[in-house]
Amino acid sequence: MADSVILNKVASIERCVQRVKEDYIGHEEDFETNFMRQDAVILNLQRACELSIDLSNHLVKIKQLGIPQNSRHAFELLSDSDFISKELANDLAGMVGFRNVAVYNYTKLDLAVVRSIIENHLNTFLNFTEGALKFA
């Protein structure tokens, strides 16, 4: 029987990634000045990060890999057990850093960083969901 938690989290992450693409691709030129698009993109990146953390914690729990000590640690536990690559774990851990800035305003959110995530790292979420579906 399929694990509904995994399936639901994967579907939600994929929906967030799709929304980011819809609000960014084809609108790159006005992204700097269109605050509605910025908010939509940042919110969906934040949600994808949160959902990835939730999914990683769930995978760690069902595979009995330990008890994550923080948001990044669950990705590390999955990597240490060869469920995901070290590179993917590091990329996901970096997304946690972005999420912290977006949520807690540790520093002013740099739109160049947001652009870089969209243009170079958005598939990180999809790579993670692809691997997670193997456990569903």
Phi and psi in radians as a Rosetta constraint file:
Dihedral C 1 N 2 CA 2 C 2 CIRCULARHARMONIC -1.191 0.35
Dihedral N 2 CA 2 C 2 N 3 CIRCULARHARMONIC 2.536 0.35
Dihedral C 2 N 3 CA 3 C 3 CIRCULARHARMONIC -1.429 0.35
Dihedral N 3 CA 3 C 3 N 4 CIRCULARHARMONIC 1.909 0.35
Dihedral C 3 N 4 CA 4 C 4 CIRCULARHARMONIC -1.163 0.35
Dihedral N 4 CA 4 C 4 N 5 CIRCULARHARMONIC -0.515 0.35
Dihedral C 4 N 5 CA 5 C 5 CIRCULARHARMONIC -1.097 0.35
Dihedral N 5 CA 5 C 5 N 6 CIRCULARHARMONIC -0.821 0.35
Dihedral C 5 N 6 CA 6 C 6 CIRCULARHARMONIC -1.081 0.35
Dihedral N 6 CA 6 C 6 N 7 CIRCULARHARMONIC -0.847 0.35
Dihedral C 6 N 7 CA 7 C 7 CIRCULARHARMONIC -1.044 0.35
Dihedral N 7 CA 7 C 7 N 8 CIRCULARHARMONIC -0.754 0.35
Dihedral C 7 N 8 CA 8 C 8 CIRCULARHARMONIC -1.185 0.35
Dihedral N 8 CA 8 C 8 N 9 CIRCULARHARMONIC -0.744 0.35
Dihedral C 8 N 9 CA 9 C 9 CIRCULARHARMONIC -1.118 0.35
Dihedral N 9 CA 9 C 9 N 10 CIRCULARHARMONIC -0.765 0.35
Dihedral C 9 N 10 CA 10 C 10 CIRCULARHARMONIC -1.054 0.35
Dihedral N 10 CA 10 C 10 N 11 CIRCULARHARMONIC -0.814 0.35
Dihedral C 10 N 11 CA 11 C 11 CIRCULARHARMONIC -1.066 0.35
Dihedral N 11 CA 11 C 11 N 12 CIRCULARHARMONIC -0.708 0.35
Dihedral C 11 N 12 CA 12 C 12 CIRCULARHARMONIC -1.171 0.35
Dihedral N 12 CA 12 C 12 N 13 CIRCULARHARMONIC -0.734 0.35
Dihedral C 12 N 13 CA 13 C 13 CIRCULARHARMONIC -1.084 0.35
Dihedral N 13 CA 13 C 13 N 14 CIRCULARHARMONIC -0.809 0.35
Dihedral C 13 N 14 CA 14 C 14 CIRCULARHARMONIC -1.087 0.35
Dihedral N 14 CA 14 C 14 N 15 CIRCULARHARMONIC -0.641 0.35
Dihedral C 14 N 15 CA 15 C 15 CIRCULARHARMONIC -1.147 0.35
Dihedral N 15 CA 15 C 15 N 16 CIRCULARHARMONIC -0.715 0.35
Dihedral C 15 N 16 CA 16 C 16 CIRCULARHARMONIC -1.092 0.35
Dihedral N 16 CA 16 C 16 N 17 CIRCULARHARMONIC -0.777 0.35
Dihedral C 16 N 17 CA 17 C 17 CIRCULARHARMONIC -1.074 0.35
Dihedral N 17 CA 17 C 17 N 18 CIRCULARHARMONIC -0.742 0.35
Dihedral C 17 N 18 CA 18 C 18 CIRCULARHARMONIC -1.089 0.35
Dihedral N 18 CA 18 C 18 N 19 CIRCULARHARMONIC -0.726 0.35
Dihedral C 18 N 19 CA 19 C 19 CIRCULARHARMONIC -1.105 0.35
Dihedral N 19 CA 19 C 19 N 20 CIRCULARHARMONIC -0.701 0.35
Dihedral C 19 N 20 CA 20 C 20 CIRCULARHARMONIC -1.038 0.35
Dihedral N 20 CA 20 C 20 N 21 CIRCULARHARMONIC -0.811 0.35
Dihedral C 20 N 21 CA 21 C 21 CIRCULARHARMONIC -1.066 0.35
Dihedral N 21 CA 21 C 21 N 22 CIRCULARHARMONIC -0.768 0.35
Dihedral C 21 N 22 CA 22 C 22 CIRCULARHARMONIC -1.081 0.35
Dihedral N 22 CA 22 C 22 N 23 CIRCULARHARMONIC -0.663 0.35
Dihedral C 22 N 23 CA 23 C 23 CIRCULARHARMONIC -1.502 0.35
Dihedral N 23 CA 23 C 23 N 24 CIRCULARHARMONIC -0.204 0.35
Dihedral C 23 N 24 CA 24 C 24 CIRCULARHARMONIC -1.969 0.35
Dihedral N 24 CA 24 C 24 N 25 CIRCULARHARMONIC -0.904 0.35
Dihedral C 24 N 25 CA 25 C 25 CIRCULARHARMONIC -1.148 0.35
Dihedral N 25 CA 25 C 25 N 26 CIRCULARHARMONIC 2.214 0.35
Dihedral C 25 N 26 CA 26 C 26 CIRCULARHARMONIC 1.571 0.35
Dihedral N 26 CA 26 C 26 N 27 CIRCULARHARMONIC -0.117 0.35
Dihedral C 26 N 27 CA 27 C 27 CIRCULARHARMONIC -2.217 0.35
Dihedral N 27 CA 27 C 27 N 28 CIRCULARHARMONIC 0.366 0.35
Dihedral C 27 N 28 CA 28 C 28 CIRCULARHARMONIC -1.041 0.35
Dihedral N 28 CA 28 C 28 N 29 CIRCULARHARMONIC -0.643 0.35
Dihedral C 28 N 29 CA 29 C 29 CIRCULARHARMONIC -1.187 0.35
Dihedral N 29 CA 29 C 29 N 30 CIRCULARHARMONIC -0.610 0.35
Dihedral C 29 N 30 CA 30 C 30 CIRCULARHARMONIC -1.743 0.35
Dihedral N 30 CA 30 C 30 N 31 CIRCULARHARMONIC 0.139 0.35
Dihedral C 30 N 31 CA 31 C 31 CIRCULARHARMONIC -1.064 0.35
Dihedral N 31 CA 31 C 31 N 32 CIRCULARHARMONIC -0.678 0.35
Dihedral C 31 N 32 CA 32 C 32 CIRCULARHARMONIC -1.073 0.35
Dihedral N 32 CA 32 C 32 N 33 CIRCULARHARMONIC -0.534 0.35
Dihedral C 32 N 33 CA 33 C 33 CIRCULARHARMONIC -1.915 0.35
Dihedral N 33 CA 33 C 33 N 34 CIRCULARHARMONIC -0.165 0.35
Dihedral C 33 N 34 CA 34 C 34 CIRCULARHARMONIC -1.703 0.35
Dihedral N 34 CA 34 C 34 N 35 CIRCULARHARMONIC 1.669 0.35
Dihedral C 34 N 35 CA 35 C 35 CIRCULARHARMONIC -1.193 0.35
Dihedral N 35 CA 35 C 35 N 36 CIRCULARHARMONIC -0.493 0.35
Dihedral C 35 N 36 CA 36 C 36 CIRCULARHARMONIC -1.124 0.35
Dihedral N 36 CA 36 C 36 N 37 CIRCULARHARMONIC -0.778 0.35
Dihedral C 36 N 37 CA 37 C 37 CIRCULARHARMONIC -1.136 0.35
Dihedral N 37 CA 37 C 37 N 38 CIRCULARHARMONIC -0.759 0.35
Dihedral C 37 N 38 CA 38 C 38 CIRCULARHARMONIC -1.002 0.35
Dihedral N 38 CA 38 C 38 N 39 CIRCULARHARMONIC -0.851 0.35
Dihedral C 38 N 39 CA 39 C 39 CIRCULARHARMONIC -1.070 0.35
Dihedral N 39 CA 39 C 39 N 40 CIRCULARHARMONIC -0.757 0.35
Dihedral C 39 N 40 CA 40 C 40 CIRCULARHARMONIC -1.103 0.35
Dihedral N 40 CA 40 C 40 N 41 CIRCULARHARMONIC -0.765 0.35
Dihedral C 40 N 41 CA 41 C 41 CIRCULARHARMONIC -1.142 0.35
Dihedral N 41 CA 41 C 41 N 42 CIRCULARHARMONIC -0.855 0.35
Dihedral C 41 N 42 CA 42 C 42 CIRCULARHARMONIC -1.111 0.35
Dihedral N 42 CA 42 C 42 N 43 CIRCULARHARMONIC -0.736 0.35
Dihedral C 42 N 43 CA 43 C 43 CIRCULARHARMONIC -1.061 0.35
Dihedral N 43 CA 43 C 43 N 44 CIRCULARHARMONIC -0.759 0.35
Dihedral C 43 N 44 CA 44 C 44 CIRCULARHARMONIC -1.262 0.35
Dihedral N 44 CA 44 C 44 N 45 CIRCULARHARMONIC -0.565 0.35
Dihedral C 44 N 45 CA 45 C 45 CIRCULARHARMONIC -1.146 0.35
Dihedral N 45 CA 45 C 45 N 46 CIRCULARHARMONIC -0.754 0.35
Dihedral C 45 N 46 CA 46 C 46 CIRCULARHARMONIC -1.059 0.35
Dihedral N 46 CA 46 C 46 N 47 CIRCULARHARMONIC -0.791 0.35
Dihedral C 46 N 47 CA 47 C 47 CIRCULARHARMONIC -1.096 0.35
Dihedral N 47 CA 47 C 47 N 48 CIRCULARHARMONIC -0.743 0.35
Dihedral C 47 N 48 CA 48 C 48 CIRCULARHARMONIC -1.067 0.35
Dihedral N 48 CA 48 C 48 N 49 CIRCULARHARMONIC -0.679 0.35
Dihedral C 48 N 49 CA 49 C 49 CIRCULARHARMONIC -1.100 0.35
Dihedral N 49 CA 49 C 49 N 50 CIRCULARHARMONIC -0.874 0.35
Dihedral C 49 N 50 CA 50 C 50 CIRCULARHARMONIC -1.055 0.35
Dihedral N 50 CA 50 C 50 N 51 CIRCULARHARMONIC -0.760 0.35
Dihedral C 50 N 51 CA 51 C 51 CIRCULARHARMONIC -1.143 0.35
Dihedral N 51 CA 51 C 51 N 52 CIRCULARHARMONIC -0.630 0.35
Dihedral C 51 N 52 CA 52 C 52 CIRCULARHARMONIC -1.162 0.35
Dihedral N 52 CA 52 C 52 N 53 CIRCULARHARMONIC -0.681 0.35
Dihedral C 52 N 53 CA 53 C 53 CIRCULARHARMONIC -1.099 0.35
Dihedral N 53 CA 53 C 53 N 54 CIRCULARHARMONIC -0.827 0.35
Dihedral C 53 N 54 CA 54 C 54 CIRCULARHARMONIC -1.030 0.35
Dihedral N 54 CA 54 C 54 N 55 CIRCULARHARMONIC -0.783 0.35
Dihedral C 54 N 55 CA 55 C 55 CIRCULARHARMONIC -1.121 0.35
Dihedral N 55 CA 55 C 55 N 56 CIRCULARHARMONIC -0.742 0.35
Dihedral C 55 N 56 CA 56 C 56 CIRCULARHARMONIC -1.119 0.35
Dihedral N 56 CA 56 C 56 N 57 CIRCULARHARMONIC -0.712 0.35
Dihedral C 56 N 57 CA 57 C 57 CIRCULARHARMONIC -1.091 0.35
Dihedral N 57 CA 57 C 57 N 58 CIRCULARHARMONIC -0.691 0.35
Dihedral C 57 N 58 CA 58 C 58 CIRCULARHARMONIC -1.131 0.35
Dihedral N 58 CA 58 C 58 N 59 CIRCULARHARMONIC -0.771 0.35
Dihedral C 58 N 59 CA 59 C 59 CIRCULARHARMONIC -1.099 0.35
Dihedral N 59 CA 59 C 59 N 60 CIRCULARHARMONIC -0.723 0.35
Dihedral C 59 N 60 CA 60 C 60 CIRCULARHARMONIC -1.063 0.35
Dihedral N 60 CA 60 C 60 N 61 CIRCULARHARMONIC -0.721 0.35
Dihedral C 60 N 61 CA 61 C 61 CIRCULARHARMONIC -1.147 0.35
Dihedral N 61 CA 61 C 61 N 62 CIRCULARHARMONIC -0.871 0.35
Dihedral C 61 N 62 CA 62 C 62 CIRCULARHARMONIC -1.232 0.35
Dihedral N 62 CA 62 C 62 N 63 CIRCULARHARMONIC -0.452 0.35
Dihedral C 62 N 63 CA 63 C 63 CIRCULARHARMONIC -1.624 0.35
Dihedral N 63 CA 63 C 63 N 64 CIRCULARHARMONIC 0.001 0.35
Dihedral C 63 N 64 CA 64 C 64 CIRCULARHARMONIC 0.899 0.35
Dihedral N 64 CA 64 C 64 N 65 CIRCULARHARMONIC 0.971 0.35
Dihedral C 64 N 65 CA 65 C 65 CIRCULARHARMONIC -1.663 0.35
Dihedral N 65 CA 65 C 65 N 66 CIRCULARHARMONIC -0.057 0.35
Dihedral C 65 N 66 CA 66 C 66 CIRCULARHARMONIC 2.298 0.35
Dihedral N 66 CA 66 C 66 N 67 CIRCULARHARMONIC -2.933 0.35
Dihedral C 66 N 67 CA 67 C 67 CIRCULARHARMONIC -2.064 0.35
Dihedral N 67 CA 67 C 67 N 68 CIRCULARHARMONIC 1.940 0.35
Dihedral C 67 N 68 CA 68 C 68 CIRCULARHARMONIC -1.076 0.35
Dihedral N 68 CA 68 C 68 N 69 CIRCULARHARMONIC 2.363 0.35
Dihedral C 68 N 69 CA 69 C 69 CIRCULARHARMONIC -1.543 0.35
Dihedral N 69 CA 69 C 69 N 70 CIRCULARHARMONIC -0.322 0.35
Dihedral C 69 N 70 CA 70 C 70 CIRCULARHARMONIC -2.819 0.35
Dihedral N 70 CA 70 C 70 N 71 CIRCULARHARMONIC -3.115 0.35
Dihedral C 70 N 71 CA 71 C 71 CIRCULARHARMONIC -1.060 0.35
Dihedral N 71 CA 71 C 71 N 72 CIRCULARHARMONIC -0.671 0.35
Dihedral C 71 N 72 CA 72 C 72 CIRCULARHARMONIC -1.332 0.35
Dihedral N 72 CA 72 C 72 N 73 CIRCULARHARMONIC -0.503 0.35
Dihedral C 72 N 73 CA 73 C 73 CIRCULARHARMONIC -1.112 0.35
Dihedral N 73 CA 73 C 73 N 74 CIRCULARHARMONIC -0.581 0.35
Dihedral C 73 N 74 CA 74 C 74 CIRCULARHARMONIC -1.084 0.35
Dihedral N 74 CA 74 C 74 N 75 CIRCULARHARMONIC -0.692 0.35
Dihedral C 74 N 75 CA 75 C 75 CIRCULARHARMONIC -1.127 0.35
Dihedral N 75 CA 75 C 75 N 76 CIRCULARHARMONIC -0.687 0.35
Dihedral C 75 N 76 CA 76 C 76 CIRCULARHARMONIC -1.106 0.35
Dihedral N 76 CA 76 C 76 N 77 CIRCULARHARMONIC -0.747 0.35
Dihedral C 76 N 77 CA 77 C 77 CIRCULARHARMONIC -1.092 0.35
Dihedral N 77 CA 77 C 77 N 78 CIRCULARHARMONIC -0.707 0.35
Dihedral C 77 N 78 CA 78 C 78 CIRCULARHARMONIC -1.128 0.35
Dihedral N 78 CA 78 C 78 N 79 CIRCULARHARMONIC -0.687 0.35
Dihedral C 78 N 79 CA 79 C 79 CIRCULARHARMONIC -1.201 0.35
Dihedral N 79 CA 79 C 79 N 80 CIRCULARHARMONIC -0.773 0.35
Dihedral C 79 N 80 CA 80 C 80 CIRCULARHARMONIC -1.052 0.35
Dihedral N 80 CA 80 C 80 N 81 CIRCULARHARMONIC -0.479 0.35
Dihedral C 80 N 81 CA 81 C 81 CIRCULARHARMONIC -1.697 0.35
Dihedral N 81 CA 81 C 81 N 82 CIRCULARHARMONIC 0.183 0.35
Dihedral C 81 N 82 CA 82 C 82 CIRCULARHARMONIC 1.093 0.35
Dihedral N 82 CA 82 C 82 N 83 CIRCULARHARMONIC 0.465 0.35
Dihedral C 82 N 83 CA 83 C 83 CIRCULARHARMONIC -1.448 0.35
Dihedral N 83 CA 83 C 83 N 84 CIRCULARHARMONIC -0.513 0.35
Dihedral C 83 N 84 CA 84 C 84 CIRCULARHARMONIC -2.381 0.35
Dihedral N 84 CA 84 C 84 N 85 CIRCULARHARMONIC 2.815 0.35
Dihedral C 84 N 85 CA 85 C 85 CIRCULARHARMONIC -1.296 0.35
Dihedral N 85 CA 85 C 85 N 86 CIRCULARHARMONIC 2.770 0.35
Dihedral C 85 N 86 CA 86 C 86 CIRCULARHARMONIC -1.072 0.35
Dihedral N 86 CA 86 C 86 N 87 CIRCULARHARMONIC -0.696 0.35
Dihedral C 86 N 87 CA 87 C 87 CIRCULARHARMONIC -1.074 0.35
Dihedral N 87 CA 87 C 87 N 88 CIRCULARHARMONIC -0.780 0.35
Dihedral C 87 N 88 CA 88 C 88 CIRCULARHARMONIC -1.132 0.35
Dihedral N 88 CA 88 C 88 N 89 CIRCULARHARMONIC -0.723 0.35
Dihedral C 88 N 89 CA 89 C 89 CIRCULARHARMONIC -1.042 0.35
Dihedral N 89 CA 89 C 89 N 90 CIRCULARHARMONIC -0.748 0.35
Dihedral C 89 N 90 CA 90 C 90 CIRCULARHARMONIC -1.146 0.35
Dihedral N 90 CA 90 C 90 N 91 CIRCULARHARMONIC -0.721 0.35
Dihedral C 90 N 91 CA 91 C 91 CIRCULARHARMONIC -1.103 0.35
Dihedral N 91 CA 91 C 91 N 92 CIRCULARHARMONIC -0.748 0.35
Dihedral C 91 N 92 CA 92 C 92 CIRCULARHARMONIC -1.162 0.35
Dihedral N 92 CA 92 C 92 N 93 CIRCULARHARMONIC -0.666 0.35
Dihedral C 92 N 93 CA 93 C 93 CIRCULARHARMONIC -1.089 0.35
Dihedral N 93 CA 93 C 93 N 94 CIRCULARHARMONIC -0.655 0.35
Dihedral C 93 N 94 CA 94 C 94 CIRCULARHARMONIC -1.105 0.35
Dihedral N 94 CA 94 C 94 N 95 CIRCULARHARMONIC -0.606 0.35
Dihedral C 94 N 95 CA 95 C 95 CIRCULARHARMONIC -1.146 0.35
Dihedral N 95 CA 95 C 95 N 96 CIRCULARHARMONIC -0.560 0.35
Dihedral C 95 N 96 CA 96 C 96 CIRCULARHARMONIC -1.091 0.35
Dihedral N 96 CA 96 C 96 N 97 CIRCULARHARMONIC -0.708 0.35
Dihedral C 96 N 97 CA 97 C 97 CIRCULARHARMONIC -1.061 0.35
Dihedral N 97 CA 97 C 97 N 98 CIRCULARHARMONIC -0.751 0.35
Dihedral C 97 N 98 CA 98 C 98 CIRCULARHARMONIC -1.068 0.35
Dihedral N 98 CA 98 C 98 N 99 CIRCULARHARMONIC -0.797 0.35
Dihedral C 98 N 99 CA 99 C 99 CIRCULARHARMONIC -1.012 0.35
Dihedral N 99 CA 99 C 99 N 100 CIRCULARHARMONIC -0.740 0.35
Dihedral C 99 N 100 CA 100 C 100 CIRCULARHARMONIC -1.065 0.35
Dihedral N 100 CA 100 C 100 N 101 CIRCULARHARMONIC -0.734 0.35
Dihedral C 100 N 101 CA 101 C 101 CIRCULARHARMONIC -1.148 0.35
Dihedral N 101 CA 101 C 101 N 102 CIRCULARHARMONIC -0.782 0.35
Dihedral C 101 N 102 CA 102 C 102 CIRCULARHARMONIC -1.112 0.35
Dihedral N 102 CA 102 C 102 N 103 CIRCULARHARMONIC -0.704 0.35
Dihedral C 102 N 103 CA 103 C 103 CIRCULARHARMONIC -1.446 0.35
Dihedral N 103 CA 103 C 103 N 104 CIRCULARHARMONIC -0.807 0.35
Dihedral C 103 N 104 CA 104 C 104 CIRCULARHARMONIC -1.777 0.35
Dihedral N 104 CA 104 C 104 N 105 CIRCULARHARMONIC -0.014 0.35
Dihedral C 104 N 105 CA 105 C 105 CIRCULARHARMONIC 0.890 0.35
Dihedral N 105 CA 105 C 105 N 106 CIRCULARHARMONIC 0.777 0.35
Dihedral C 105 N 106 CA 106 C 106 CIRCULARHARMONIC -0.993 0.35
Dihedral N 106 CA 106 C 106 N 107 CIRCULARHARMONIC -0.709 0.35
Dihedral C 106 N 107 CA 107 C 107 CIRCULARHARMONIC -2.455 0.35
Dihedral N 107 CA 107 C 107 N 108 CIRCULARHARMONIC 2.884 0.35
Dihedral C 107 N 108 CA 108 C 108 CIRCULARHARMONIC -1.092 0.35
Dihedral N 108 CA 108 C 108 N 109 CIRCULARHARMONIC 2.321 0.35
Dihedral C 108 N 109 CA 109 C 109 CIRCULARHARMONIC -1.214 0.35
Dihedral N 109 CA 109 C 109 N 110 CIRCULARHARMONIC 2.126 0.35
Dihedral C 109 N 110 CA 110 C 110 CIRCULARHARMONIC -1.550 0.35
Dihedral N 110 CA 110 C 110 N 111 CIRCULARHARMONIC 2.075 0.35
Dihedral C 110 N 111 CA 111 C 111 CIRCULARHARMONIC -1.116 0.35
Dihedral N 111 CA 111 C 111 N 112 CIRCULARHARMONIC -0.423 0.35
Dihedral C 111 N 112 CA 112 C 112 CIRCULARHARMONIC -1.137 0.35
Dihedral N 112 CA 112 C 112 N 113 CIRCULARHARMONIC -0.618 0.35
Dihedral C 112 N 113 CA 113 C 113 CIRCULARHARMONIC -1.187 0.35
Dihedral N 113 CA 113 C 113 N 114 CIRCULARHARMONIC -0.752 0.35
Dihedral C 113 N 114 CA 114 C 114 CIRCULARHARMONIC -1.049 0.35
Dihedral N 114 CA 114 C 114 N 115 CIRCULARHARMONIC -0.809 0.35
Dihedral C 114 N 115 CA 115 C 115 CIRCULARHARMONIC -1.039 0.35
Dihedral N 115 CA 115 C 115 N 116 CIRCULARHARMONIC -0.759 0.35
Dihedral C 115 N 116 CA 116 C 116 CIRCULARHARMONIC -1.084 0.35
Dihedral N 116 CA 116 C 116 N 117 CIRCULARHARMONIC -0.723 0.35
Dihedral C 116 N 117 CA 117 C 117 CIRCULARHARMONIC -1.077 0.35
Dihedral N 117 CA 117 C 117 N 118 CIRCULARHARMONIC -0.822 0.35
Dihedral C 117 N 118 CA 118 C 118 CIRCULARHARMONIC -1.112 0.35
Dihedral N 118 CA 118 C 118 N 119 CIRCULARHARMONIC -0.829 0.35
Dihedral C 118 N 119 CA 119 C 119 CIRCULARHARMONIC -1.385 0.35
Dihedral N 119 CA 119 C 119 N 120 CIRCULARHARMONIC -0.441 0.35
Dihedral C 119 N 120 CA 120 C 120 CIRCULARHARMONIC -2.124 0.35
Dihedral N 120 CA 120 C 120 N 121 CIRCULARHARMONIC -0.340 0.35
Dihedral C 120 N 121 CA 121 C 121 CIRCULARHARMONIC -2.285 0.35
Dihedral N 121 CA 121 C 121 N 122 CIRCULARHARMONIC 0.070 0.35
Dihedral C 121 N 122 CA 122 C 122 CIRCULARHARMONIC -1.074 0.35
Dihedral N 122 CA 122 C 122 N 123 CIRCULARHARMONIC -0.586 0.35
Dihedral C 122 N 123 CA 123 C 123 CIRCULARHARMONIC -1.193 0.35
Dihedral N 123 CA 123 C 123 N 124 CIRCULARHARMONIC -0.215 0.35
Dihedral C 123 N 124 CA 124 C 124 CIRCULARHARMONIC -0.946 0.35
Dihedral N 124 CA 124 C 124 N 125 CIRCULARHARMONIC -0.776 0.35
Dihedral C 124 N 125 CA 125 C 125 CIRCULARHARMONIC -1.104 0.35
Dihedral N 125 CA 125 C 125 N 126 CIRCULARHARMONIC -0.738 0.35
Dihedral C 125 N 126 CA 126 C 126 CIRCULARHARMONIC -1.222 0.35
Dihedral N 126 CA 126 C 126 N 127 CIRCULARHARMONIC -0.616 0.35
Dihedral C 126 N 127 CA 127 C 127 CIRCULARHARMONIC -1.101 0.35
Dihedral N 127 CA 127 C 127 N 128 CIRCULARHARMONIC -0.676 0.35
Dihedral C 127 N 128 CA 128 C 128 CIRCULARHARMONIC -1.180 0.35
Dihedral N 128 CA 128 C 128 N 129 CIRCULARHARMONIC -0.769 0.35
Dihedral C 128 N 129 CA 129 C 129 CIRCULARHARMONIC -1.149 0.35
Dihedral N 129 CA 129 C 129 N 130 CIRCULARHARMONIC -0.628 0.35
Dihedral C 129 N 130 CA 130 C 130 CIRCULARHARMONIC -1.043 0.35
Dihedral N 130 CA 130 C 130 N 131 CIRCULARHARMONIC -0.778 0.35
Dihedral C 130 N 131 CA 131 C 131 CIRCULARHARMONIC -1.179 0.35
Dihedral N 131 CA 131 C 131 N 132 CIRCULARHARMONIC -0.670 0.35
Dihedral C 131 N 132 CA 132 C 132 CIRCULARHARMONIC -1.141 0.35
Dihedral N 132 CA 132 C 132 N 133 CIRCULARHARMONIC -0.578 0.35
Dihedral C 132 N 133 CA 133 C 133 CIRCULARHARMONIC -1.105 0.35
Dihedral N 133 CA 133 C 133 N 134 CIRCULARHARMONIC -0.371 0.35
Dihedral C 133 N 134 CA 134 C 134 CIRCULARHARMONIC -1.136 0.35
Dihedral N 134 CA 134 C 134 N 135 CIRCULARHARMONIC -0.345 0.35
Dihedral C 134 N 135 CA 135 C 135 CIRCULARHARMONIC -1.725 0.35
Dihedral N 135 CA 135 C 135 N 136 CIRCULARHARMONIC -0.086 0.35
